Amino acid sequence: MKYDVTIIGSGPAGAYCARNLAEKGLKVLILDKKKFPREKHCGGLISKKALRVLKEDFVKEYGVKKRYNPIFKIILTSGERKTFLEKNDSVGIIVKRKEFDELLTSQAIDKGAIFMDGCEYQFHTLNKSYYEIHTTKGTFSSDYIIGADGVFSRVAKVSGLRQSFRNWEMGMAVSCEIPKELVIEKGGVEFIFLKILGGMGWCFSGTDFVNIGVGGYALDSKKILLAANELMIKRLKNKNNVINLRASFLPAGGRKRTIAKEKVFLVGDAAGLIDAFSGEGIYYALTSGKIVAEVILKNQTATDYEEQCYRKFLNEFRLSILMSIVLGERNNIFKQGFDKKLLEAFDKILTIAPKNGCYKELIFNIARHGFSPVFPYLWIKSLLFA
Ligand SMILES: Cc1cc2nc3c(=O)[nH]c(=O)nc-3n(C[C@H](O)[C@H](O)[C@H](O)COP(=O)(O)OP(=O)(O)OC[C@H]3O[C@@H](n4cnc5c(N)ncnc54)[C@H](O)[C@@H]3O)c2cc1C
């Protein structure tokens, strides 16, 4: 059997794209190398703007089948200093990614997509007008291939779109989920400013767990690990509890990359669509999955896809990188009396779509407050030569 579209990877980008295509009647195959449901290293914060992308029935079904924690409070802390914003409407939800991705995948299956887990994509070849996709579970034929296979995308490599992201294009984050009763937490979503260049820590309050982590530039990995260990010790009620931290990589958006050619498209992390300042990726994974589905349904081209993605994301991604650069080590924020503005900015980052822009005003405010930036050379390079 030949499929219309084969999607490699069933994270938010792949599963949501599969759902959108399958419900329009296309024959869709999704492959994932992991056995589902699978663990996924993540903060588990699904922003309000990401929830808006999802079809309404998703959130309804989520409430029935799984448990999530709605967030009404944003907290910024640095050392002993703290500022917070309480809202009547939620700014997002905290989920377990294992459950979130499982439900997205099951909705794609309900709409008619075929899902094969434990099936690893190896390479593909072009056979006349369709692709032959070679996997650990056999060979499949398909008109389109979508690489939704994350930061180390093999589809990108095999199709010649990209070998790998460079070190200086990547963020690194260390995190873990800890049972609530073991942790000192403040409720809501807490962003913690540490002495790390362009990075921060977080403490997100889930239903019966807390997700704690630290992220920053991959080049600064030693400092990130150190800061994560210190944060853990600070937040654990019993300092003797042993917590296993895991590190993962995030590709920062902000550069125009080639993310599609012929009938091969990259989405989500595989396309490098992550907000460098906030580390948010799920909104961009879902949105790029939605865009690519529309492009295929309208029989548009790889160029159309790239244009639509970059029209939506690129300006905001660039400002987001600029924000990371001008703020430098974010623990300065409280010293400069800039915390309230930043609190409002976090609210906007979580709730407003990028085309409506949340970074411009913030950067203007930073300039007025006379921040002394720390310029990481390679990030400047990425901005200038994008
Ligand atoms: C520590 C950390 C915390 C984060 N916290 C947040 C957060 O709180 N909120 C937020 O919005 N974003 C967060 N992000 C970013 C977010 O996790 C990603 O942007 C998001 O997972 C991207 O989704 P995706 O579908 O593109 O890729 P992924 O979720 O990475 O899914 C890729 C899938 O492809 C599969 N795959 C890979 N290779 C193959 C292959 N060869 N064959 C078959 N299958 C394959 C994998 O098994 C995986 O299931 C965080 C990232 C990190 C590292």
The ligand as an SDF file (V2000), in Angstrom:
LIG
                    3D

 53 58  0  0  0  0  0  0  0  0999 V2000
   14.3180   20.0280   29.0720 C   0  0  0  0  0  0  0  0  0  0  0  0
   13.3490   20.6120   28.1000 C   0  0  0  0  0  0  0  0  0  0  0  0
   12.2380   21.2640   28.5850 C   0  0  0  0  0  0  0  0  0  0  0  0
   11.3050   21.8080   27.6830 C   0  0  0  0  0  0  0  0  0  0  0  0
   10.1880   22.3910   28.1850 N   0  0  0  0  0  0  0  0  0  0  0  0
    9.2640   22.8910   27.3390 C   0  0  0  0  0  0  0  0  0  0  0  0
    8.0420   23.4260   27.8530 C   0  0  0  0  0  0  0  0  0  0  0  0
    7.7960   23.4060   29.0640 O   0  0  0  0  0  0  0  0  0  0  0  0
    7.1560   23.9300   26.9660 N   0  0  0  0  0  0  0  0  0  0  0  0
    7.3870   23.9420   25.6140 C   0  0  0  0  0  0  0  0  0  0  0  0
    6.5450   24.4490   24.8460 O   0  0  0  0  0  0  0  0  0  0  0  0
    8.5190   23.4110   25.1170 N   0  0  0  0  0  0  0  0  0  0  0  0
    9.4550   22.8610   25.9330 C   0  0  0  0  0  0  0  0  0  0  0  0
   10.5760   22.2720   25.4270 N   0  0  0  0  0  0  0  0  0  0  0  0
   10.7010   22.1350   23.9650 C   0  0  0  0  0  0  0  0  0  0  0  0
    9.8080   20.9760   23.4750 C   0  0  0  0  0  0  0  0  0  0  0  0
   10.0400   19.8170   24.2400 O   0  0  0  0  0  0  0  0  0  0  0  0
   10.0720   20.6550   22.0050 C   0  0  0  0  0  0  0  0  0  0  0  0
   10.0770   21.8540   21.2710 O   0  0  0  0  0  0  0  0  0  0  0  0
    9.0080   19.7130   21.4390 C   0  0  0  0  0  0  0  0  0  0  0  0
    9.0950   18.4480   22.0430 O   0  0  0  0  0  0  0  0  0  0  0  0
    9.1750   19.5700   19.9340 C   0  0  0  0  0  0  0  0  0  0  0  0
    8.2650   18.6230   19.4410 O   0  0  0  0  0  0  0  0  0  0  0  0
    8.5860   17.7810   18.1180 P   0  0  0  0  0  0  0  0  0  0  0  0
    7.3370   17.0350   17.8110 O   0  0  0  0  0  0  0  0  0  0  0  0
    9.1800   18.6560   17.0900 O   0  0  0  0  0  0  0  0  0  0  0  0
    9.7500   16.7850   18.5190 O   0  0  0  0  0  0  0  0  0  0  0  0
    9.8540   15.7050   19.6870 P   0  0  0  0  0  0  0  0  0  0  0  0
    8.8600   15.9600   20.7310 O   0  0  0  0  0  0  0  0  0  0  0  0
   11.2930   15.6520   20.0410 O   0  0  0  0  0  0  0  0  0  0  0  0
    9.4410   14.3280   18.9860 O   0  0  0  0  0  0  0  0  0  0  0  0
   10.2880   13.6930   18.0550 C   0  0  0  0  0  0  0  0  0  0  0  0
    9.8640   12.2350   17.9470 C   0  0  0  0  0  0  0  0  0  0  0  0
   10.5710   11.6470   16.8720 O   0  0  0  0  0  0  0  0  0  0  0  0
   10.9490   10.3340   17.2220 C   0  0  0  0  0  0  0  0  0  0  0  0
   12.1060    9.9650   16.3930 N   0  0  0  0  0  0  0  0  0  0  0  0
   13.3310   10.5200   16.3990 C   0  0  0  0  0  0  0  0  0  0  0  0
   14.1270    9.9130   15.4710 N   0  0  0  0  0  0  0  0  0  0  0  0
   13.3670    8.9630   14.8760 C   0  0  0  0  0  0  0  0  0  0  0  0
   13.6040    8.0000   13.8480 C   0  0  0  0  0  0  0  0  0  0  0  0
   14.8070    7.8980   13.2470 N   0  0  0  0  0  0  0  0  0  0  0  0
   12.6150    7.1680   13.4860 N   0  0  0  0  0  0  0  0  0  0  0  0
   11.3840    7.2510   14.0800 C   0  0  0  0  0  0  0  0  0  0  0  0
   11.1020    8.1380   15.0770 N   0  0  0  0  0  0  0  0  0  0  0  0
   12.0790    8.9900   15.4590 C   0  0  0  0  0  0  0  0  0  0  0  0
   11.2530   10.4230   18.7120 C   0  0  0  0  0  0  0  0  0  0  0  0
   11.1600    9.1690   19.3480 O   0  0  0  0  0  0  0  0  0  0  0  0
   10.1860   11.4110   19.1870 C   0  0  0  0  0  0  0  0  0  0  0  0
    9.0340   10.7450   19.6360 O   0  0  0  0  0  0  0  0  0  0  0  0
   11.5310   21.7260   26.2810 C   0  0  0  0  0  0  0  0  0  0  0  0
   12.6550   21.0770   25.8060 C   0  0  0  0  0  0  0  0  0  0  0  0
   13.5610   20.5230   26.6980 C   0  0  0  0  0  0  0  0  0  0  0  0
   14.7710   19.7960   26.1650 C   0  0  0  0  0  0  0  0  0  0  0  0
  1  2  1  0
  2  3  1  0
  2 52  2  0
  3  4  2  0
  4  5  1  0
  4 50  1  0
  5  6  2  0
  6  7  1  0
  6 13  1  0
  7  8  2  0
  7  9  1  0
  9 10  1  0
 10 11  2  0
 10 12  1  0
 12 13  2  0
 13 14  1  0
 14 15  1  0
 14 50  1  0
 15 16  1  0
 16 17  1  0
 16 18  1  0
 18 19  1  0
 18 20  1  0
 20 21  1  0
 20 22  1  0
 22 23  1  0
 23 24  1  0
 24 25  2  0
 24 26  1  0
 24 27  1  0
 27 28  1  0
 28 29  2  0
 28 30  1  0
 28 31  1  0
 31 32  1  0
 32 33  1  0
 33 34  1  0
 33 48  1  0
 34 35  1  0
 35 36  1  0
 35 46  1  0
 36 37  1  0
 36 45  1  0
 37 38  2  0
 38 39  1  0
 39 40  1  0
 39 45  2  0
 40 41  1  0
 40 42  2  0
 42 43  1  0
 43 44  2  0
 44 45  1  0
 46 47  1  0
 46 48  1  0
 48 49  1  0
 50 51  2  0
 51 52  1  0
 52 53  1  0
M  END
$$$$
